[in-house]
Structure formats: structure tokens, C-alpha cells
């Protein structure tokens, strides 16, 4: 592998890494149940996508309190 002749400056390195930041997750409202969900995915709350039910969603099990 080749070696560089000169060291890269901190400014050049920082400008290259300027786009490596973490992007916030985009969320939209489900048209069926109005829960927040990732766009173009099946809603994890109700199981609907594009106006039809795609998956069967079970109700969360309640744990008995001691």
C-alpha cells in the first residue's frame, strides 16, 4: 500500500469528516393508528401498510405484579 508524502492537516481531515455525523431518525404519523413510525415500513403498532393489514400484531402481555 502506498504511503503519503505529507501529513494531512486537521482542517482537511475535519472537512472530509463533516458529513459523518449521526442523522436523526425520520418519523411520520401512521394514517391508521396515528402512532409515530418509520416511513415506508409496516407500522409496528397496528401492522398496517398502504391501507391494508400486512402483519398480525399481538397485544403486549401484562406482567403480574407481586
PDB file with SEQRES, HELIX, SHEET and CRYST1 records, atoms N, CA, C and O in Angstrom:
SEQRES   1 A   66  UNK UNK UNK UNK UNK UNK UNK UNK UNK UNK UNK UNK UNK          
SEQRES   2 A   66  UNK UNK UNK UNK UNK UNK UNK UNK UNK UNK UNK UNK UNK          
SEQRES   3 A   66  UNK UNK UNK UNK UNK UNK UNK UNK UNK UNK UNK UNK UNK          
SEQRES   4 A   66  UNK UNK UNK UNK UNK UNK UNK UNK UNK UNK UNK UNK UNK          
SEQRES   5 A   66  UNK UNK UNK UNK UNK UNK UNK UNK UNK UNK UNK UNK UNK          
SEQRES   6 A   66  UNK                                                          
HELIX    1 AA1 UNK A   10  UNK A   16  1                                   7    
HELIX    2 AA2 UNK A   17  UNK A   19  5                                   3    
SHEET    1 AA1 2 UNK A  28  UNK A  29  0                                        
SHEET    2 AA1 2 UNK A  36  UNK A  37 -1                                        
CRYST1    1.000    1.000    1.000  90.00  90.00  90.00 P 1           1          
ATOM      1  N   UNK A   1       0.838  -1.169   0.000  1.00  0.00           N  
ATOM      2  CA  UNK A   1       0.000   0.000   0.000  1.00  0.00           C  
ATOM      3  C   UNK A   1       0.886   1.235   0.000  1.00  0.00           C  
ATOM      4  O   UNK A   1       1.926   1.263   0.659  1.00  0.00           O  
ATOM      5  N   UNK A   2       0.474   2.253  -0.738  1.00  0.00           N  
ATOM      6  CA  UNK A   2       1.285   3.457  -0.841  1.00  0.00           C  
ATOM      7  C   UNK A   2       1.236   4.308   0.408  1.00  0.00           C  
ATOM      8  O   UNK A   2       0.273   4.270   1.173  1.00  0.00           O  
ATOM      9  N   UNK A   3       2.302   5.081   0.601  1.00  0.00           N  
ATOM     10  CA  UNK A   3       2.383   5.985   1.739  1.00  0.00           C  
ATOM     11  C   UNK A   3       2.273   7.427   1.264  1.00  0.00           C  
ATOM     12  O   UNK A   3       2.720   7.759   0.167  1.00  0.00           O  
ATOM     13  N   UNK A   4       1.685   8.273   2.080  1.00  0.00           N  
ATOM     14  CA  UNK A   4       1.551   9.680   1.701  1.00  0.00           C  
ATOM     15  C   UNK A   4       2.878  10.404   1.891  1.00  0.00           C  
ATOM     16  O   UNK A   4       3.652  10.070   2.789  1.00  0.00           O  
ATOM     17  N   UNK A   5       3.140  11.401   1.038  1.00  0.00           N  
ATOM     18  CA  UNK A   5       4.367  12.185   1.156  1.00  0.00           C  
ATOM     19  C   UNK A   5       4.282  13.172   2.300  1.00  0.00           C  
ATOM     20  O   UNK A   5       5.258  13.396   3.014  1.00  0.00           O  
ATOM     21  N   UNK A   6       3.105  13.762   2.471  1.00  0.00           N  
ATOM     22  CA  UNK A   6       2.918  14.777   3.501  1.00  0.00           C  
ATOM     23  C   UNK A   6       1.743  14.387   4.394  1.00  0.00           C  
ATOM     24  O   UNK A   6       0.839  13.660   3.981  1.00  0.00           O  
ATOM     25  N   UNK A   7       1.778  14.882   5.605  1.00  0.00           N  
ATOM     26  CA  UNK A   7       0.708  14.638   6.565  1.00  0.00           C  
ATOM     27  C   UNK A   7      -0.500  15.513   6.205  1.00  0.00           C  
ATOM     28  O   UNK A   7      -0.337  16.670   5.817  1.00  0.00           O  
ATOM     29  N   UNK A   8      -1.728  14.951   6.336  1.00  0.00           N  
ATOM     30  CA  UNK A   8      -2.944  15.741   6.104  1.00  0.00           C  
ATOM     31  C   UNK A   8      -3.178  16.671   7.281  1.00  0.00           C  
ATOM     32  O   UNK A   8      -2.996  16.272   8.431  1.00  0.00           O  
ATOM     33  N   UNK A   9      -3.574  17.892   7.010  1.00  0.00           N  
ATOM     34  CA  UNK A   9      -3.847  18.853   8.079  1.00  0.00           C  
ATOM     35  C   UNK A   9      -5.138  18.478   8.800  1.00  0.00           C  
ATOM     36  O   UNK A   9      -5.957  17.718   8.282  1.00  0.00           O  
ATOM     37  N   UNK A  10      -5.306  19.022  10.004  1.00  0.00           N  
ATOM     38  CA  UNK A  10      -6.519  18.761  10.782  1.00  0.00           C  
ATOM     39  C   UNK A  10      -7.744  19.336  10.090  1.00  0.00           C  
ATOM     40  O   UNK A  10      -8.825  18.751  10.155  1.00  0.00           O  
ATOM     41  N   UNK A  11      -7.587  20.474   9.429  1.00  0.00           N  
ATOM     42  CA  UNK A  11      -8.715  21.099   8.730  1.00  0.00           C  
ATOM     43  C   UNK A  11      -9.177  20.246   7.558  1.00  0.00           C  
ATOM     44  O   UNK A  11     -10.379  20.105   7.330  1.00  0.00           O  
ATOM     45  N   UNK A  12      -8.245  19.680   6.820  1.00  0.00           N  
ATOM     46  CA  UNK A  12      -8.608  18.826   5.683  1.00  0.00           C  
ATOM     47  C   UNK A  12      -9.309  17.555   6.176  1.00  0.00           C  
ATOM     48  O   UNK A  12     -10.289  17.107   5.581  1.00  0.00           O  
ATOM     49  N   UNK A  13      -8.803  16.992   7.252  1.00  0.00           N  
ATOM     50  CA  UNK A  13      -9.420  15.797   7.818  1.00  0.00           C  
ATOM     51  C   UNK A  13     -10.812  16.101   8.346  1.00  0.00           C  
ATOM     52  O   UNK A  13     -11.740  15.319   8.144  1.00  0.00           O  
ATOM     53  N   UNK A  14     -10.962  17.251   9.032  1.00  0.00           N  
ATOM     54  CA  UNK A  14     -12.260  17.624   9.592  1.00  0.00           C  
ATOM     55  C   UNK A  14     -13.277  17.921   8.502  1.00  0.00           C  
ATOM     56  O   UNK A  14     -14.451  17.580   8.647  1.00  0.00           O  
ATOM     57  N   UNK A  15     -12.846  18.557   7.402  1.00  0.00           N  
ATOM     58  CA  UNK A  15     -13.790  18.857   6.324  1.00  0.00           C  
ATOM     59  C   UNK A  15     -14.229  17.583   5.613  1.00  0.00           C  
ATOM     60  O   UNK A  15     -15.354  17.514   5.118  1.00  0.00           O  
ATOM     61  N   UNK A  16     -13.371  16.583   5.555  1.00  0.00           N  
ATOM     62  CA  UNK A  16     -13.760  15.304   4.961  1.00  0.00           C  
ATOM     63  C   UNK A  16     -14.769  14.584   5.847  1.00  0.00           C  
ATOM     64  O   UNK A  16     -15.680  13.926   5.346  1.00  0.00           O  
ATOM     65  N   UNK A  17     -14.607  14.709   7.171  1.00  0.00           N  
ATOM     66  CA  UNK A  17     -15.489  14.019   8.114  1.00  0.00           C  
ATOM     67  C   UNK A  17     -16.738  14.823   8.464  1.00  0.00           C  
ATOM     68  O   UNK A  17     -17.497  14.412   9.342  1.00  0.00           O  
ATOM     69  N   UNK A  18     -16.968  15.941   7.812  1.00  0.00           N  
ATOM     70  CA  UNK A  18     -18.088  16.815   8.157  1.00  0.00           C  
ATOM     71  C   UNK A  18     -19.441  16.139   7.951  1.00  0.00           C  
ATOM     72  O   UNK A  18     -20.413  16.498   8.616  1.00  0.00           O  
ATOM     73  N   UNK A  19     -19.522  15.176   7.050  1.00  0.00           N  
ATOM     74  CA  UNK A  19     -20.794  14.519   6.746  1.00  0.00           C  
ATOM     75  C   UNK A  19     -20.952  13.191   7.464  1.00  0.00           C  
ATOM     76  O   UNK A  19     -21.913  12.471   7.194  1.00  0.00           O  
ATOM     77  N   UNK A  20     -20.042  12.835   8.374  1.00  0.00           N  
ATOM     78  CA  UNK A  20     -20.102  11.558   9.063  1.00  0.00           C  
ATOM     79  C   UNK A  20     -20.951  11.597  10.320  1.00  0.00           C  
ATOM     80  O   UNK A  20     -20.980  10.619  11.066  1.00  0.00           O  
ATOM     81  N   UNK A  21     -21.642  12.696  10.574  1.00  0.00           N  
ATOM     82  CA  UNK A  21     -22.411  12.821  11.809  1.00  0.00           C  
ATOM     83  C   UNK A  21     -23.641  11.908  11.764  1.00  0.00           C  
ATOM     84  O   UNK A  21     -24.063  11.473  10.693  1.00  0.00           O  
ATOM     85  N   UNK A  22     -24.196  11.630  12.915  1.00  0.00           N  
ATOM     86  CA  UNK A  22     -25.378  10.777  13.027  1.00  0.00           C  
ATOM     87  C   UNK A  22     -26.609  11.615  12.701  1.00  0.00           C  
ATOM     88  O   UNK A  22     -26.800  12.695  13.261  1.00  0.00           O  
ATOM     89  N   UNK A  23     -27.436  11.118  11.799  1.00  0.00           N  
ATOM     90  CA  UNK A  23     -28.647  11.814  11.399  1.00  0.00           C  
ATOM     91  C   UNK A  23     -29.803  11.379  12.310  1.00  0.00           C  
ATOM     92  O   UNK A  23     -29.871  10.212  12.694  1.00  0.00           O  
ATOM     93  N   UNK A  24     -30.715  12.301  12.661  1.00  0.00           N  
ATOM     94  CA  UNK A  24     -31.873  11.887  13.454  1.00  0.00           C  
ATOM     95  C   UNK A  24     -32.811  11.010  12.620  1.00  0.00           C  
ATOM     96  O   UNK A  24     -32.912  11.176  11.404  1.00  0.00           O  
ATOM     97  N   UNK A  25     -33.479  10.096  13.273  1.00  0.00           N  
ATOM     98  CA  UNK A  25     -34.388   9.177  12.599  1.00  0.00           C  
ATOM     99  C   UNK A  25     -35.626   9.943  12.151  1.00  0.00           C  
ATOM    100  O   UNK A  25     -36.214  10.692  12.931  1.00  0.00           O  
ATOM    101  N   UNK A  26     -36.021   9.755  10.894  1.00  0.00           N  
ATOM    102  CA  UNK A  26     -37.223  10.393  10.365  1.00  0.00           C  
ATOM    103  C   UNK A  26     -38.440   9.573  10.779  1.00  0.00           C  
ATOM    104  O   UNK A  26     -38.489   8.366  10.546  1.00  0.00           O  
ATOM    105  N   UNK A  27     -39.417  10.229  11.391  1.00  0.00           N  
ATOM    106  CA  UNK A  27     -40.639   9.552  11.809  1.00  0.00           C  
ATOM    107  C   UNK A  27     -41.835  10.261  11.202  1.00  0.00           C  
ATOM    108  O   UNK A  27     -41.849  11.488  11.107  1.00  0.00           O  
ATOM    109  N   UNK A  28     -42.826   9.507  10.796  1.00  0.00           N  
ATOM    110  CA  UNK A  28     -44.080  10.041  10.269  1.00  0.00           C  
ATOM    111  C   UNK A  28     -45.229   9.456  11.077  1.00  0.00           C  
ATOM    112  O   UNK A  28     -45.044   8.513  11.846  1.00  0.00           O  
ATOM    113  N   UNK A  29     -46.404  10.019  10.898  1.00  0.00           N  
ATOM    114  CA  UNK A  29     -47.584   9.540  11.610  1.00  0.00           C  
ATOM    115  C   UNK A  29     -48.268   8.458  10.793  1.00  0.00           C  
ATOM    116  O   UNK A  29     -48.493   8.620   9.593  1.00  0.00           O  
ATOM    117  N   UNK A  30     -48.595   7.357  11.447  1.00  0.00           N  
ATOM    118  CA  UNK A  30     -49.321   6.272  10.779  1.00  0.00           C  
ATOM    119  C   UNK A  30     -50.728   6.760  10.451  1.00  0.00           C  
ATOM    120  O   UNK A  30     -51.409   7.274  11.339  1.00  0.00           O  
ATOM    121  N   UNK A  31     -51.186   6.619   9.210  1.00  0.00           N  
ATOM    122  CA  UNK A  31     -52.539   7.078   8.862  1.00  0.00           C  
ATOM    123  C   UNK A  31     -53.645   6.244   9.513  1.00  0.00           C  
ATOM    124  O   UNK A  31     -54.784   6.698   9.616  1.00  0.00           O  
ATOM    125  N   UNK A  32     -53.315   5.030   9.952  1.00  0.00           N  
ATOM    126  CA  UNK A  32     -54.322   4.143  10.534  1.00  0.00           C  
ATOM    127  C   UNK A  32     -54.502   4.402  12.032  1.00  0.00           C  
ATOM    128  O   UNK A  32     -55.617   4.640  12.496  1.00  0.00           O  
ATOM    129  N   UNK A  33     -53.391   4.355  12.790  1.00  0.00           N  
ATOM    130  CA  UNK A  33     -53.494   4.446  14.253  1.00  0.00           C  
ATOM    131  C   UNK A  33     -52.864   5.726  14.812  1.00  0.00           C  
ATOM    132  O   UNK A  33     -52.928   5.969  16.017  1.00  0.00           O  
ATOM    133  N   UNK A  34     -52.259   6.541  13.954  1.00  0.00           N  
ATOM    134  CA  UNK A  34     -51.649   7.828  14.317  1.00  0.00           C  
ATOM    135  C   UNK A  34     -50.467   7.692  15.268  1.00  0.00           C  
ATOM    136  O   UNK A  34     -50.147   8.637  15.990  1.00  0.00           O  
ATOM    137  N   UNK A  35     -49.820   6.546  15.280  1.00  0.00           N  
ATOM    138  CA  UNK A  35     -48.593   6.366  16.059  1.00  0.00           C  
ATOM    139  C   UNK A  35     -47.415   6.810  15.201  1.00  0.00           C  
ATOM    140  O   UNK A  35     -47.526   6.856  13.976  1.00  0.00           O  
ATOM    141  N   UNK A  36     -46.291   7.135  15.828  1.00  0.00           N  
ATOM    142  CA  UNK A  36     -45.096   7.532  15.099  1.00  0.00           C  
ATOM    143  C   UNK A  36     -44.413   6.282  14.564  1.00  0.00           C  
ATOM    144  O   UNK A  36     -44.257   5.302  15.292  1.00  0.00           O  
ATOM    145  N   UNK A  37     -44.001   6.306  13.279  1.00  0.00           N  
ATOM    146  CA  UNK A  37     -43.375   5.151  12.651  1.00  0.00           C  
ATOM    147  C   UNK A  37     -42.363   5.600  11.610  1.00  0.00           C  
ATOM    148  O   UNK A  37     -42.387   6.749  11.170  1.00  0.00           O  
ATOM    149  N   UNK A  38     -41.483   4.703  11.220  1.00  0.00           N  
ATOM    150  CA  UNK A  38     -40.502   4.971  10.176  1.00  0.00           C  
ATOM    151  C   UNK A  38     -41.228   4.909   8.833  1.00  0.00           C  
ATOM    152  O   UNK A  38     -42.010   3.985   8.613  1.00  0.00           O  
ATOM    153  N   UNK A  39     -40.995   5.869   7.922  1.00  0.00           N  
ATOM    154  CA  UNK A  39     -41.720   5.862   6.652  1.00  0.00           C  
ATOM    155  C   UNK A  39     -41.372   4.656   5.779  1.00  0.00           C  
ATOM    156  O   UNK A  39     -40.255   4.141   5.838  1.00  0.00           O  
ATOM    157  N   UNK A  40     -42.328   4.213   4.975  1.00  0.00           N  
ATOM    158  CA  UNK A  40     -42.192   3.099   4.042  1.00  0.00           C  
ATOM    159  C   UNK A  40     -41.903   1.778   4.749  1.00  0.00           C  
ATOM    160  O   UNK A  40     -41.216   0.913   4.205  1.00  0.00           O  
ATOM    161  N   UNK A  41     -42.425   1.628   5.949  1.00  0.00           N  
ATOM    162  CA  UNK A  41     -42.302   0.385   6.705  1.00  0.00           C  
ATOM    163  C   UNK A  41     -43.672   0.042   7.281  1.00  0.00           C  
ATOM    164  O   UNK A  41     -44.543   0.907   7.379  1.00  0.00           O  
ATOM    165  N   UNK A  42     -43.862  -1.209   7.659  1.00  0.00           N  
ATOM    166  CA  UNK A  42     -45.100  -1.621   8.319  1.00  0.00           C  
ATOM    167  C   UNK A  42     -45.143  -0.975   9.693  1.00  0.00           C  
ATOM    168  O   UNK A  42     -44.134  -0.947  10.398  1.00  0.00           O  
ATOM    169  N   UNK A  43     -46.295  -0.459  10.079  1.00  0.00           N  
ATOM    170  CA  UNK A  43     -46.441   0.166  11.392  1.00  0.00           C  
ATOM    171  C   UNK A  43     -46.303  -0.914  12.464  1.00  0.00           C  
ATOM    172  O   UNK A  43     -47.043  -1.897  12.433  1.00  0.00           O  
ATOM    173  N   UNK A  44     -45.370  -0.756  13.416  1.00  0.00           N  
ATOM    174  CA  UNK A  44     -45.205  -1.786  14.445  1.00  0.00           C  
ATOM    175  C   UNK A  44     -46.348  -1.816  15.450  1.00  0.00           C  
ATOM    176  O   UNK A  44     -46.506  -2.804  16.168  1.00  0.00           O  
ATOM    177  N   UNK A  45     -47.149  -0.756  15.516  1.00  0.00           N  
ATOM    178  CA  UNK A  45     -48.247  -0.696  16.477  1.00  0.00           C  
ATOM    179  C   UNK A  45     -49.490  -1.412  15.976  1.00  0.00           C  
ATOM    180  O   UNK A  45     -50.093  -2.204  16.700  1.00  0.00           O  
ATOM    181  N   UNK A  46     -49.878  -1.125  14.710  1.00  0.00           N  
ATOM    182  CA  UNK A  46     -51.127  -1.710  14.204  1.00  0.00           C  
ATOM    183  C   UNK A  46     -50.917  -2.757  13.102  1.00  0.00           C  
ATOM    184  O   UNK A  46     -51.826  -3.543  12.835  1.00  0.00           O  
ATOM    185  N   UNK A  47     -49.747  -2.787  12.459  1.00  0.00           N  
ATOM    186  CA  UNK A  47     -49.473  -3.785  11.434  1.00  0.00           C  
ATOM    187  C   UNK A  47     -49.963  -3.420  10.047  1.00  0.00           C  
ATOM    188  O   UNK A  47     -49.977  -4.275   9.161  1.00  0.00           O  
ATOM    189  N   UNK A  48     -50.367  -2.169   9.830  1.00  0.00           N  
ATOM    190  CA  UNK A  48     -50.879  -1.742   8.533  1.00  0.00           C  
ATOM    191  C   UNK A  48     -49.772  -1.126   7.683  1.00  0.00           C  
ATOM    192  O   UNK A  48     -48.839  -0.514   8.203  1.00  0.00           O  
ATOM    193  N   UNK A  49     -49.890  -1.299   6.358  1.00  0.00           N  
ATOM    194  CA  UNK A  49     -49.013  -0.646   5.396  1.00  0.00           C  
ATOM    195  C   UNK A  49     -49.810  -0.422   4.125  1.00  0.00           C  
ATOM    196  O   UNK A  49     -50.425  -1.354   3.607  1.00  0.00           O  
ATOM    197  N   UNK A  50     -49.806   0.795   3.619  1.00  0.00           N  
ATOM    198  CA  UNK A  50     -50.502   1.183   2.382  1.00  0.00           C  
ATOM    199  C   UNK A  50     -51.999   0.868   2.456  1.00  0.00           C  
ATOM    200  O   UNK A  50     -52.596   0.438   1.469  1.00  0.00           O  
ATOM    201  N   UNK A  51     -52.600   1.085   3.627  1.00  0.00           N  
ATOM    202  CA  UNK A  51     -54.038   0.942   3.770  1.00  0.00           C  
ATOM    203  C   UNK A  51     -54.536  -0.471   3.994  1.00  0.00           C  
ATOM    204  O   UNK A  51     -55.748  -0.680   4.062  1.00  0.00           O  
ATOM    205  N   UNK A  52     -53.661  -1.438   4.111  1.00  0.00           N  
ATOM    206  CA  UNK A  52     -54.110  -2.817   4.358  1.00  0.00           C  
ATOM    207  C   UNK A  52     -53.268  -3.431   5.458  1.00  0.00           C  
ATOM    208  O   UNK A  52     -52.119  -3.041   5.666  1.00  0.00           O  
ATOM    209  N   UNK A  53     -53.851  -4.401   6.167  1.00  0.00           N  
ATOM    210  CA  UNK A  53     -53.146  -5.052   7.262  1.00  0.00           C  
ATOM    211  C   UNK A  53     -52.200  -6.101   6.689  1.00  0.00           C  
ATOM    212  O   UNK A  53     -52.615  -7.010   5.971  1.00  0.00           O  
ATOM    213  N   UNK A  54     -50.916  -5.953   7.025  1.00  0.00           N  
ATOM    214  CA  UNK A  54     -49.893  -6.829   6.473  1.00  0.00           C  
ATOM    215  C   UNK A  54     -49.467  -7.882   7.483  1.00  0.00           C  
ATOM    216  O   UNK A  54     -49.266  -9.044   7.129  1.00  0.00           O  
ATOM    217  N   UNK A  55     -49.330  -7.478   8.744  1.00  0.00           N  
ATOM    218  CA  UNK A  55     -48.931  -8.430   9.788  1.00  0.00           C  
ATOM    219  C   UNK A  55     -49.942  -8.373  10.923  1.00  0.00           C  
ATOM    220  O   UNK A  55     -50.602  -7.357  11.144  1.00  0.00           O  
ATOM    221  N   UNK A  56     -50.044  -9.474  11.626  1.00  0.00           N  
ATOM    222  CA  UNK A  56     -50.917  -9.562  12.794  1.00  0.00           C  
ATOM    223  C   UNK A  56     -50.090  -9.145  14.010  1.00  0.00           C  
ATOM    224  O   UNK A  56     -49.054  -9.744  14.295  1.00  0.00           O  
ATOM    225  N   UNK A  57     -50.547  -8.124  14.719  1.00  0.00           N  
ATOM    226  CA  UNK A  57     -49.817  -7.612  15.881  1.00  0.00           C  
ATOM    227  C   UNK A  57     -50.512  -8.108  17.128  1.00  0.00           C  
ATOM    228  O   UNK A  57     -51.719  -7.933  17.294  1.00  0.00           O  
ATOM    229  N   UNK A  58     -49.725  -8.741  18.023  1.00  0.00           N  
ATOM    230  CA  UNK A  58     -50.273  -9.225  19.285  1.00  0.00           C  
ATOM    231  C   UNK A  58     -50.280  -8.099  20.296  1.00  0.00           C  
ATOM    232  O   UNK A  58     -49.432  -7.208  20.242  1.00  0.00           O  
ATOM    233  N   UNK A  59     -51.211  -8.128  21.200  1.00  0.00           N  
ATOM    234  CA  UNK A  59     -51.261  -7.152  22.295  1.00  0.00           C  
ATOM    235  C   UNK A  59     -50.115  -7.460  23.252  1.00  0.00           C  
ATOM    236  O   UNK A  59     -49.797  -8.630  23.464  1.00  0.00           O  
ATOM    237  N   UNK A  60     -49.489  -6.442  23.836  1.00  0.00           N  
ATOM    238  CA  UNK A  60     -48.407  -6.713  24.780  1.00  0.00           C  
ATOM    239  C   UNK A  60     -48.924  -7.410  26.029  1.00  0.00           C  
ATOM    240  O   UNK A  60     -49.966  -7.050  26.575  1.00  0.00           O  
ATOM    241  N   UNK A  61     -48.171  -8.417  26.471  1.00  0.00           N  
ATOM    242  CA  UNK A  61     -48.576  -9.182  27.650  1.00  0.00           C  
ATOM    243  C   UNK A  61     -48.289  -8.374  28.906  1.00  0.00           C  
ATOM    244  O   UNK A  61     -47.225  -7.771  29.041  1.00  0.00           O  
ATOM    245  N   UNK A  62     -49.244  -8.369  29.817  1.00  0.00           N  
ATOM    246  CA  UNK A  62     -49.057  -7.673  31.071  1.00  0.00           C  
ATOM    247  C   UNK A  62     -48.429  -8.625  32.081  1.00  0.00           C  
ATOM    248  O   UNK A  62     -48.865  -9.767  32.228  1.00  0.00           O  
ATOM    249  N   UNK A  63     -47.401  -8.142  32.773  1.00  0.00           N  
ATOM    250  CA  UNK A  63     -46.746  -8.948  33.775  1.00  0.00           C  
ATOM    251  C   UNK A  63     -47.499  -8.817  35.093  1.00  0.00           C  
ATOM    252  O   UNK A  63     -47.870  -7.711  35.486  1.00  0.00           O  
ATOM    253  N   UNK A  64     -47.728  -9.930  35.776  1.00  0.00           N  
ATOM    254  CA  UNK A  64     -48.437  -9.850  37.078  1.00  0.00           C  
ATOM    255  C   UNK A  64     -47.538  -9.166  38.101  1.00  0.00           C  
ATOM    256  O   UNK A  64     -46.354  -9.481  38.216  1.00  0.00           O  
ATOM    257  N   UNK A  65     -48.114  -8.237  38.835  1.00  0.00           N  
ATOM    258  CA  UNK A  65     -47.339  -7.532  39.872  1.00  0.00           C  
ATOM    259  C   UNK A  65     -47.323  -8.371  41.147  1.00  0.00           C  
ATOM    260  O   UNK A  65     -48.342  -8.963  41.500  1.00  0.00           O  
ATOM    261  N   UNK A  66     -46.186  -8.433  41.845  1.00  0.00           N  
ATOM    262  CA  UNK A  66     -46.087  -9.289  43.038  1.00  0.00           C  
ATOM    263  C   UNK A  66     -46.803  -8.708  44.225  1.00  0.00           C  
ATOM    264  O   UNK A  66     -46.810  -9.311  45.298  1.00  0.00           O  
TER     265      UNK A  66                                                      
END                                                                             
